[in-house]
Amino acid sequence: MDKRFQSSKERISAHKQTTSNHMEKATIIFQPSGSRGTISKGKTVLEAAQELGENIESLCGGKGTCGKCRILISEGNYPKYGIDSRQNNLSDWQKTEAKFINNKQRTEGFRLACCTSIKGDVLAFVPEESRAAKQVVSKRLRPVTVPYDPIIEKYHLIMKPPSANGSQGDLERLLDALGIQYGLNLGCDIDSLYPCDIEVLRDLPLRLREQNWHVTVSVWMDREIIRILPGKVLDSFGIAVDVGTTTVVASLVHLNSMQILDTQYIMNPQIKYGEDVISRINYLVHNKDGLAQMSADIIDALNRMIEALLSSTWPDYNNSPDTTEEFNYITVQKQRTKTEGKFLCLIPGDIEDVTIVGNTIMHHIFLKLDPRYLARAPFPPVVQKSLNIKARNLGLNICPSAYVHILPNEAGFVGADNVAVLTAEAPYKSDQIQLIIDIGTNGELVLGNKERLLSTSCATGPAFEGAEITFGMRAAPGAIERIAIDPETHEVVYKVVGHDAWSNYVKPGVLQVRGICGSGIMDVLAELYHSGIINKSGAFLQDQASSRFRINSDTKYKEFVIAWAKETAIGRDITITQKDVRQIQLAKAAIYTGCKLLMREWGTDRVDIIKIAGGFGLHVDPVKTLIMGMIPDCDPHQIISIGNAAGVGALVTLLNREKRSESDWVAQMVEYVDLASLQGFKDEFVNALHIPHKKDSFPHLRSILPPEILNQK
Amino acid sequence: MDKRFQSSKERISAHKQTTSNHMEKATIIFQPSGSRGTISKGKTVLEAAQELGENIESLCGGKGTCGKCRILISEGNYPKYGIDSRQNNLSDWQKTEAKFINNKQRTEGFRLACCTSIKGDVLAFVPEESRAAKQVVSKRLRPVTVPYDPIIEKYHLIMKPPSANGSQGDLERLLDALGIQYGLNLGCDIDSLYPCDIEVLRDLPLRLREQNWHVTVSVWMDREIIRILPGKVLDSFGIAVDVGTTTVVASLVHLNSMQILDTQYIMNPQIKYGEDVISRINYLVHNKDGLAQMSADIIDALNRMIEALLSSTWPDYNNSPDTTEEFNYITVQKQRTKTEGKFLCLIPGDIEDVTIVGNTIMHHIFLKLDPRYLARAPFPPVVQKSLNIKARNLGLNICPSAYVHILPNEAGFVGADNVAVLTAEAPYKSDQIQLIIDIGTNGELVLGNKERLLSTSCATGPAFEGAEITFGMRAAPGAIERIAIDPETHEVVYKVVGHDAWSNYVKPGVLQVRGICGSGIMDVLAELYHSGIINKSGAFLQDQASSRFRINSDTKYKEFVIAWAKETAIGRDITITQKDVRQIQLAKAAIYTGCKLLMREWGTDRVDIIKIAGGFGLHVDPVKTLIMGMIPDCDPHQIISIGNAAGVGALVTLLNREKRSESDWVAQMVEYVDLASLQGFKDEFVNALHIPHKKDSFPHLRSILPPEILNQK
């Protein structure tokens, strides 16, 4: 309302309202980034950060359990910023915070961003280690060989225009031409309900006539026409998507040549609701529109990825230079999606097929299916079957009539990602007994051969993803990803994400170390044990060769320094503590127990081959997984890393119709084993905490480990 | 922008813009309704009327061919209304107008609203005969007998909750229960893609648990779960819709008892784009969003009808009193949808099935399929097959997962409405040779028996709908619907829509006659001929018994007065002119020619039974159709009116699965005959203009017509 027409009473009332609105807000400034904004009072600093796009690390999703979101509150008047920052402007100190912030730090002004709500203006400093860095993603697809057996087929039709007695419908004329030219009889059966998508039908009359009855149609699964194109266009394109809890990978594929044109990686945007799946389920249980929000987040993210994939086919696309890139085990020439010297210049409508894989929770959230019952015994999924859903009904910005194929789930804990791994590796065709271990946020195991396949899921906890480890972090720049310890001197060398050289070949400080990521955490246990720093049960030995071993004066924990403060970006020693060792032991013991119990259920005491899959699968040293006692005994040459096999599964089911049937079949064929219900689970688990397992014999380890280590009590 | 912050320059510029915007508008006031509004200059008065909701009759859709939209422009300053109305404020006089407005009327200020665009303020008077009245709809459904064979079936399930080893998905558990309890195996086949709608799947986990695994599911065609309901709910409801060019009829049906609960009739809102289908095609050809607009109009209208149908099941519904209503030939007790003393209180989600019938143009517009090629030789439809489309993809406000079933088209001119008529009448099961004549805006004919069926469409033109007839109008209050002429005195009695008594039992003026509607037009030719007013060739005889026959002093046409000015609401004599007689002859000759040529193609010179269907079918006197020579000779007892058989077809395909298959089958089985391509069409047509046909013998007529009439040359 124009203020000139308000009475003075009305003006005052309006002013009061504005003022009181203003009273409900506070200014928050984050340093060193300088992000600044006005936030509703009562929100936590973490929520404020998320609102302002400030990246604060939070592995637990704001539950106060990871302690990663430490911030430093400045006290004082800052005329430069126009605010008066007071520690009193925040909610009271909480007991939870004391678990991660000692008294000295408390006095300095440290708080946990997730436990602290805003009462007034605040200037907050985000320390280096609390900053969530852009993740470096190491998920890569392996080359695969699949026969040409496409889901989408294109048919070039030269039709006769309607003649004098032209009572025939345009669609019927087109279907006739398909039958005559290609022997494809779509919807000849009266009962066939879907010969043509309604939107294609709406397009049909104009397209046929403007192209003089000379068109190409895309047919999905020999069932339905999903697109009509002018003249002769035989190239088809699809996208294979692996929705990981942490990382989402999408590959644009030329379906005819089965060539990958470009791959995009992003962090799953749902990370803001929590790192692990349980945090995310909690979020949606406690937030009314949580599921819709999270589902929209992943759909939006996929749409951005699709846009980026399409951009890579346009000549003005500069983000992806023409480089040679290591593509898992093989090296492929990145195509910039030129074909015969021409850029493809793809548009959303050109994407005619998408396959989606993911664990059950990611699967459910993507489809907006309530995943809450996956977190409650007996953990049933909403659906196991594979689904085909029209892109327009999901909001994916591709050809609206195209189907998005979502791979089936095996069981509540073993999702479409595992089905994808199986479809890629096809143990069901093998005589050898294969053990496939897929380590993501959960550990998923499959054991068997063409006779029988068993699967299970084991709760590794988030240790392998960096959570609950003192200096754990995601695989981002500055993260230690490989560790080697000299058995004599106990000196440490390491490799950092983003750098090719090991630390002993680099000047101190160059690597800007910030923490240890999953694959580094996988290395460290084997190295500590192998070099005699910890014993078989994971305890630090008294007799240590270096000053790296010490007792932390604050925490009183025993710890071992991996990187000295001067080598880091955070100005503190990066250590592995006794508590960290225990966490890693718990995680690896969960996997070992799963393997052993599956073997018992299957009825074998040996496996022929062990395949380790997962986002960090490429970095894992198979022999170290054997040393640390994460996997059962096996010929080291038969322990192989298979990288992101789930992504490969998404790819093969995009390319090959038989593989798509196989994935439906294998999801039903695999028998799910509930570990916790098995006899002897606890005993096995307790023994598996040892490095390696207390009672099992590891004949192959004898060739690797020195006898004094292996034979220690 | 707040004007206080504008510079004086900005203010002036803004003011100029406002002023110039104002200059582009004019005020128009319609009398006697008083509708008033500001209209962009350049629009026609007819467009202005449509914008302001003023009902001006326009049968041709604004093409200047029907002359129904005459208005009277007032000249002068009207301080009361604040306008200066000038005839100069309208665009120049056009030649088209002269066809309908004589010089005297022109001087008085008469114009055609569709030919006159607005240049300035105008006060327009809309004469009674130019006012489009609310139509009285006479389409009614006939009772039908179909076995119980439902499309939607409900299954009450008592499921076991997931047990300890609960790896099974909720959907799989439900499908298992369906199999065990009812032997229904949905989607057991891996290839079965649609066992459950995605939105039902989204609802599934919560519904199953809150109902303690005790639910009912609705299954469509033994294929797909489209709804989940709490506990045991076995009632299903559907709606059968007949989308006519003029009238839309929708019936709410209790599928279990096959009882019609309520029927709603409305005028097709697309009438604003033109009365006949060709006007509508022209509209969408010349208006960019025409198709989308027209499609949205009919969807909106259906949603309003659905709302009204649902309202009728609520206790506070007062629009439809508990009355006994004539329901075609039988009398049904209107149910107010109470069952066992309780109101059903239906909501949109309760409507789980809809069938739609309509001619090809209505079919296409409903589905947003471009119908323009239906108006161009060789007139192919976009699709012939029946379609099943999810309600949510069409925007129909029923159960969003339900399918809307659209019946198939036979050919470009013979649409789903004719398929519906055939499915209702099932001549394909009969030994008798049946001739089915469906007279809507077009005439559709089917001839045959279980051996062979031929169909055709004949261009009757809009005469039977009141267009191109001087005093023709829709079946609205004031329309003459029956006419009888005394052969001796040539005195006329008539019956008017909305009144039960014939005119000779009513005081003059009470009936407020305004024109003659279709069924009156069908009567008049037979009566004029039978009473010796016109001869066999349709010419007025010289020897007339009454002063009703005259030569119009203005038009110079011979005419016959049906109603004197004093009996009318328009203050003018309502006549049938020589030109009108010719129009009716053209229309009936088109049908007769179609019948004869179909009979020749089929190879028969007689038919056993003639069924006359159509919106006005109930009113038509079968014997008069024989007298006027619209139908071939037939035993008068075997000429029957079957009313709105298309609506009956929509109903039977809603109720019965076998009937739905039959409709698919019959659409393919009927052979379409293109009349114009047949030899002798012209000769037959010319002879058919006679009353009755010049060369054919009508043995049955001899018992009806006096020999002096029948034997006249």
Chai-1 contact restraints between the chains, C-beta under 6 A:
chainA,res_idxA,chainB,res_idxB,connection_type,confidence,min_distance_angstrom,max_distance_angstrom,comment,restraint_id
A,P162,B,P378,contact,1.0,0.0,6.0,A-B,restraint_1
A,P162,B,P380,contact,1.0,0.0,6.0,A-B,restraint_2
A,A164,B,P378,contact,1.0,0.0,6.0,A-B,restraint_3
A,N165,B,D674,contact,1.0,0.0,6.0,A-B,restraint_4
A,G166,B,P378,contact,1.0,0.0,6.0,A-B,restraint_5
A,G166,B,P380,contact,1.0,0.0,6.0,A-B,restraint_6
A,S167,B,A411,contact,1.0,0.0,6.0,A-B,restraint_7
A,S167,B,G412,contact,1.0,0.0,6.0,A-B,restraint_8
A,S167,B,Y672,contact,1.0,0.0,6.0,A-B,restraint_9
A,G169,B,P381,contact,1.0,0.0,6.0,A-B,restraint_10
A,G169,B,V383,contact,1.0,0.0,6.0,A-B,restraint_11
A,G169,B,Q384,contact,1.0,0.0,6.0,A-B,restraint_12
A,D170,B,P380,contact,1.0,0.0,6.0,A-B,restraint_13
A,D170,B,V382,contact,1.0,0.0,6.0,A-B,restraint_14
A,L171,B,V383,contact,1.0,0.0,6.0,A-B,restraint_15
A,E172,B,Q384,contact,1.0,0.0,6.0,A-B,restraint_16
A,I190,B,D664,contact,1.0,0.0,6.0,A-B,restraint_17
A,L193,B,N388,contact,1.0,0.0,6.0,A-B,restraint_18
A,I198,B,I389,contact,1.0,0.0,6.0,A-B,restraint_19
A,L201,B,V383,contact,1.0,0.0,6.0,A-B,restraint_20
A,R202,B,K368,contact,1.0,0.0,6.0,A-B,restraint_21
A,R202,B,L369,contact,1.0,0.0,6.0,A-B,restraint_22
A,L204,B,V382,contact,1.0,0.0,6.0,A-B,restraint_23
A,P205,B,D370,contact,1.0,0.0,6.0,A-B,restraint_24
A,P205,B,Y373,contact,1.0,0.0,6.0,A-B,restraint_25
A,P205,B,V382,contact,1.0,0.0,6.0,A-B,restraint_26
A,K368,B,R202,contact,1.0,0.0,6.0,A-B,restraint_27
A,L369,B,R202,contact,1.0,0.0,6.0,A-B,restraint_28
A,D370,B,P205,contact,1.0,0.0,6.0,A-B,restraint_29
A,Y373,B,P205,contact,1.0,0.0,6.0,A-B,restraint_30
A,P378,B,P162,contact,1.0,0.0,6.0,A-B,restraint_31
A,P378,B,A164,contact,1.0,0.0,6.0,A-B,restraint_32
A,P378,B,G166,contact,1.0,0.0,6.0,A-B,restraint_33
A,P380,B,P162,contact,1.0,0.0,6.0,A-B,restraint_34
A,P380,B,G166,contact,1.0,0.0,6.0,A-B,restraint_35
A,P380,B,D170,contact,1.0,0.0,6.0,A-B,restraint_36
A,P381,B,G169,contact,1.0,0.0,6.0,A-B,restraint_37
A,V382,B,D170,contact,1.0,0.0,6.0,A-B,restraint_38
A,V382,B,L204,contact,1.0,0.0,6.0,A-B,restraint_39
A,V382,B,P205,contact,1.0,0.0,6.0,A-B,restraint_40
A,V383,B,G169,contact,1.0,0.0,6.0,A-B,restraint_41
A,V383,B,L171,contact,1.0,0.0,6.0,A-B,restraint_42
A,V383,B,L201,contact,1.0,0.0,6.0,A-B,restraint_43
A,Q384,B,G169,contact,1.0,0.0,6.0,A-B,restraint_44
A,Q384,B,E172,contact,1.0,0.0,6.0,A-B,restraint_45
A,N388,B,L193,contact,1.0,0.0,6.0,A-B,restraint_46
A,I389,B,I198,contact,1.0,0.0,6.0,A-B,restraint_47
A,A411,B,S167,contact,1.0,0.0,6.0,A-B,restraint_48
A,G412,B,S167,contact,1.0,0.0,6.0,A-B,restraint_49
A,D664,B,I190,contact,1.0,0.0,6.0,A-B,restraint_50
A,Y672,B,S167,contact,1.0,0.0,6.0,A-B,restraint_51
A,D674,B,N165,contact,1.0,0.0,6.0,A-B,restraint_52
